[in-house]
Amino acid sequence: MTQRSFDELVAEAGSVSVDGWDFSWLDGRATEERPSWGYARSMAERMARASAALDIQTGGGEVLASVPRLPPLTVATESWPPNIARATALLHPLGAVVVADPDEPPLPFADEAFDLVVSRHPVKAWWGEVARVLRPGGTYVSQEVGPASVFELVEYFLGPQRPEVKNARDPRRAKQEAEAAGLDVVDLRAQSLRTEFHDIGAVVYFLRKVIWMVPGFTVEQYRPQLAALHEQIEAEGPFVATTTRFLIEAVKPG
């Protein structure tokens, strides 16, 4: 097979849509080890027992749409317009309502509206709002991005980051904030996972989609670094980074 050039790989990755939160374009081009707790499976089991559930920052709705049995009342929030449209098209046929929300307090729901609240990779968890909309005895379950996740790639482009930036998403801080909001944290688990980028197109696609990794990323601005990384991958094999994730489960006292 003829090896594809740097320009071909970058042009392809720069033109493909990055709407939604589906990473299937990376199949065969990048790999990410998955956490052992199986967030989607665990969420689906809880959804089957819930009567009213909220999925905060649903993205394109892909994870919520994978649930075999949704509660009678299922609501999702999302802030980014392309994702709102995508999630609406995906979730409305399943009976779930999508609400446009700026991801800042307050959540547009009454007190004690839900017995289950979930969120996968929230940009920020607003613990006071989670506690407010949960019914007594209700549960919040979230898988979050942990500290310094994929920072090998971040620091390749931006240089060494300050410790407070690298450790900003510490699971211990999440536990403290949840408890300060009046919730009981009943589970907290963290894992470091191996991620590999097999070609420069995968890197470009990832940085276009996960926009907070290298803020303002464009191919034009970072072309010299991308070209050097392309040569490195061609000569040495995949670019390896460490993804960090943590699972947190909190209950509102009944």
N, C-alpha and C positions, 0 to 999 in steps of 0.2 A: 504494500500500500504506500502511495506517495505521501510523504510527510507534508502537512499543511504549513504554510508560511505564517509568520507572525502577523502580517497584515490581514491575511484571510481569517485567522482565528479571532483577531480583535474586531474586525468589521462585522463578522457574524454575531459575536456576543454583544456588540454595541447596538445592533439593530433589533434584536429580539425583544418582545414585550416582557416587562418585569412586573406587571400588575399581579395582584393576588399574592398568596403565600404558598404557592406550589413550586417546589424546586425540582420538578421532574426533568427540566431541561438539562440539569447537571448529571443525569444518569449516564454512567460510563465516563464522566469527565471529572467528577469529584466524589469523594465518599466521606461520610460522617458517621462515626460510631454512635449508636443510640443508647440513651440511658436505660438501665436495667428495669426501672419501675414501670415502663410502658404507659406513658401519660394518656394516650388516646384510648387505650383499652380500659384503664381505670376510670377515666371520665365517662365512658359509655356505660359502665356498670353502675355508676352513681346516677347518671341521667335516667336509667331505667327505673330507679326507685324514687325519683323526685316528682313533685307536682308542679313546681314553678322554678325554672332555671334561667340564669343569666350568664352569657359568655361575653366577657369584656375584651375589647380589642380583638375581634374575631378574625381580622385580616380579610381574606377572600372567602371565609366561611368553610374552608376545606376540611378542617378538623371536626368542626361541629357537624358537618354534613355526613361524616363517616359514622356517626352514632346510629345504630340500628333502630333504637326506640327512643324518640324524644319525649320529654314531659308534655302534658297537655298544654302548658304555657311555656314557651321557649322564646327567649329574646336574646339578640346579639347586638352589641354596639361596635361601631367602627368610625374612624375619623377621616381616613384618606378617601377622597371621592372615587377613584378607580376601584378601590376595594369595596366601597359601599355598593356600587353597581354590581360588582361581581358576586358579592355575598348575597345580595338581594335575589339575583337570578338563580343562585344555587340553593338558597335556604327557603325562600317563599313557597316553592312547590312542596317542601317537606313540612310546612306548617309553622315555621319559625319566622318571627318578625325581626327585621333589621332596623336599628335606630341609628341615625347619624348623630355622633356625639364627639366633642372635641378632645376627649381623653383628659379632661380636667374636671375637678369638682364643680358643681355637684353632679352626680349621676341623675339622669332624668326619670327617676322612679321614686315611688313613695317609700316611706320607712317600712321595713319588714315585708318587702314584696316577694322575696324569693327564699326558698329553702335550700337552694344550691347555687353558688356562684363559682364560675371557673374562668381561667384565663391562661392562655399559652403564650409565653414570651411577651408579657406586657412591657411597654416602654417604661412605665412607672406604675407601681401598685399604690392606689390611694386608699390606705387602710381604713381611715375614718369612714369613707363612703361604702367600702365593702361591709363594714360592721353595721352601718345604718340600714342598708337594704336587705341584710340577712334577717330571717326570722330567728327567734330564740331556738337554739338547737340546730340551726342551719350550719352548713359547711361551705368553706371556701377551699378550693384546690387549684393550685397553679404550678406550672413548670416555668421557671424563669431562667434567663441567661445569667450565668454566674460571673465572678470577677475575672478580668483579663481574658475573656473568651476570644479566641482567634487573634490574640494580640501579636503573635509572630507576624501575621500579615499586616496588621495595623502599624506596627513599628517598622516594618520594611518600608512603608511609604511615608510615615510621619516621624520616624525616629523614636528614641526612647520616651516613654510616657511617664508622667509623675506617678508616684505610688498611690496617691489619692484618686487618680483617674483609673488606674488599673484595678483598684480594690473597691470601686464605687458600688458594686453589686454584690456585696458580701451577704451570704445567707444569714449570718448571725445578726446583721443589722435588720434584715427583713423580719426576723423573729421578734426582735425588740420592738419594732414599729407595730407589728400585729398585736403584740401584747399590750402596748401602750393604747391601742384603739379598743381594748376590752375583749380581745379574742384569745382563746386558748389554743396555742400551737400544739398539735398532737402528733405531727410528723414533720421532720426536716431532714432531707437527704441531699447530698451533693456528690457529683462525679466529674472527673476530668476524662475527656474522650478524644480520640485521635481523629483528625480531619486531614484529608489529602486533596490537593488540587493537582490534577494530572495534565492540564494544559493552561495556557495563559487566557484562553477564552473563558474558562471556568472562573478564573480570578476576576476578570472584567464583569462577568454576569453577576457574581456574588456581590461585588462592591457597588454595582448599579442598583441591586435589589435591596441590600441591607445598608441603607444610605447613611446610617450613623457610624459605621465603622471608619470610613475615611470621608468626613463631611465635605460635600462639594466635589466629590470625585468625578473626573471626566478623563476620557482616554487622552485627549489633547494635553491636559495639564501634566499627566503622569506618564506620557509616552516613553521618555528615557528609562524610567524605573521599570515600566512594563516590558520594554525590550530586553533589559538586563535580566529580568526574572524569567522571561521566555527562554533566553539562552541557558540560564541556570537549570530550569526544568528539563530542557532538551539534553543537557549534559549529565545531570545528576539524578534525574527522576522527580517524582512528585514533590511539591512544596508541602511540608508537613506543619500543621498547627494544632493547638490544643483547644478544643471546645469545652467550656464549662457549663454545667446545668445544675439547678437545684429544684427539688420538689418541696413545696410547703403546703401543709394542710392545717387549717385553723377552724375552730368551732366557736360559734357564738353561744355563750352560756345560756342555758334554758331556765 
